[in-house]
Amino acid sequence: MEKSVAEKIFDSVHRSYDKFLNFATFSKINKWQETLINATPNGKYILDIGTGTGEIVKKINQKIDKNSYIYALDISFNMLKVAKSKIGGENILFLKSDALKLPFKEKSLDNVYFSLVFRHLPALEITNQLKYVLKKDGYVSILEIAKPRSKILYNLILLFTDKMFRPIGRLIFSKQEWDYFVESIKNSITKQELLEFFKSNGFTTHFYQSKLLGLIHIAVLKKQTEE
Ligand SMILES: C[S@@+](CC[C@H](N)C(=O)[O-])C[C@H]1O[C@@H](n2cnc3c(N)ncnc32)[C@H](O)[C@@H]1O
């Protein structure tokens, strides 16, 4: 079967990914992930979608009790390979799968995490999957690039990413990889849009914090409906 664009891109950037993420977040990514995990009431069955190089799974595993299970799911085999080399344990299962075809039963999960992956996915389609696999009172935890309310700031960020950082980015990534990253930034949404979207899908806001001048969302949403 032919690889999707995301699969091709993440399969090829797996070696430089951690270094790039630390550079691009001014080494704040670990703190943000800790905030997300600490704000989440974790249950027994935990899914991390787009697990990448496994940093969130590594941190969740240090916090949860040993009767819990973590499913680390990603479309990229190479990213999963890096994750697997960092973390092990009988309670962690690595799954190569598309987030839009989740291999879980109805109401089988307590938590679903997305760290820097929600904006890569079609929001309505993935949310319908979440509504299906999450138990009532389950939580969705999201760390994501936010669209700032100020249009000037937003345009500045696009300009920096697309023009100023491009030469540095191109030292590590190909044109297609860098364009994919810039395009994904255009899919980012504001705090209000994020919270309203989840509200209209039957979730309440359990926790919200923004970081880096409102450029990062850290959000925990609770499923309120039985469906
Ligand atoms: C920007 S990385 C984030 C990795 C990690 N969660 C982190 O915070 O560093 C996005 C990850 O999502 C995965 N991904 C993208 N689209 C996906 C899809 N449709 N299904 C499953 N994984 C996907 C990519 O392969 C990649 O590993």
The ligand as a Tripos MOL2 file, in Angstrom:
@<TRIPOS>MOLECULE
LIG
   27    29     1     0     0
SMALL
NO_CHARGES

@<TRIPOS>ATOM
      1 C1          4.9090   16.3790   15.0080 C.3       1 LIG1
      2 S1          4.9960   14.6710   15.3740 S.3       1 LIG1
      3 C2          4.6100   14.6320   17.1080 C.3       1 LIG1
      4 C3          5.2770   13.4810   17.8100 C.3       1 LIG1
      5 C4          5.1010   13.4470   19.3360 C.3       1 LIG1
      6 N1          3.7280   13.2670   19.7140 N.3       1 LIG1
      7 C5          5.6950   14.6730   19.9780 C.2       1 LIG1
      8 O1          4.9940   15.3950   20.6920 O.co2     1 LIG1
      9 O2          6.8870   14.9050   19.7700 O.co2     1 LIG1
     10 C6          3.5230   14.0510   14.6390 C.3       1 LIG1
     11 C7          3.4420   12.5390   14.6690 C.3       1 LIG1
     12 O3          2.1280   12.1750   14.2570 O.3       1 LIG1
     13 C8          2.2160   11.0890   13.3570 C.3       1 LIG1
     14 N2          1.0400   11.1180   12.4730 N.ar      1 LIG1
     15 C9          0.7410   12.0460   11.5160 C.ar      1 LIG1
     16 N3         -0.4210   11.7230   10.9150 N.ar      1 LIG1
     17 C10        -0.8490   10.5710   11.4930 C.ar      1 LIG1
     18 C11        -1.9810    9.7200   11.2940 C.ar      1 LIG1
     19 N4         -2.9090    9.9950   10.3670 N.pl3     1 LIG1
     20 N5         -2.0990    8.6230   12.0550 N.ar      1 LIG1
     21 C12        -1.1680    8.3080   13.0100 C.ar      1 LIG1
     22 N6         -0.0630    9.0600   13.2320 N.ar      1 LIG1
     23 C13         0.0820   10.1860   12.4930 C.ar      1 LIG1
     24 C14         3.5280   11.3040   12.6210 C.3       1 LIG1
     25 O4          4.0330   10.1130   12.0510 O.3       1 LIG1
     26 C15         4.4070   11.8630   13.7300 C.3       1 LIG1
     27 O5          5.1270   10.8600   14.4070 O.3       1 LIG1
@<TRIPOS>BOND
     1     1     2 1
     2     2     3 1
     3     2    10 1
     4     3     4 1
     5     4     5 1
     6     5     6 1
     7     5     7 1
     8     7     8 2
     9     7     9 1
    10    10    11 1
    11    11    12 1
    12    11    26 1
    13    12    13 1
    14    13    14 1
    15    13    24 1
    16    14    15 ar
    17    14    23 ar
    18    15    16 ar
    19    16    17 ar
    20    17    18 ar
    21    17    23 ar
    22    18    19 1
    23    18    20 ar
    24    20    21 ar
    25    21    22 ar
    26    22    23 ar
    27    24    25 1
    28    24    26 1
    29    26    27 1
@<TRIPOS>SUBSTRUCTURE
     1 LIG1         1 GROUP 0 **** ****
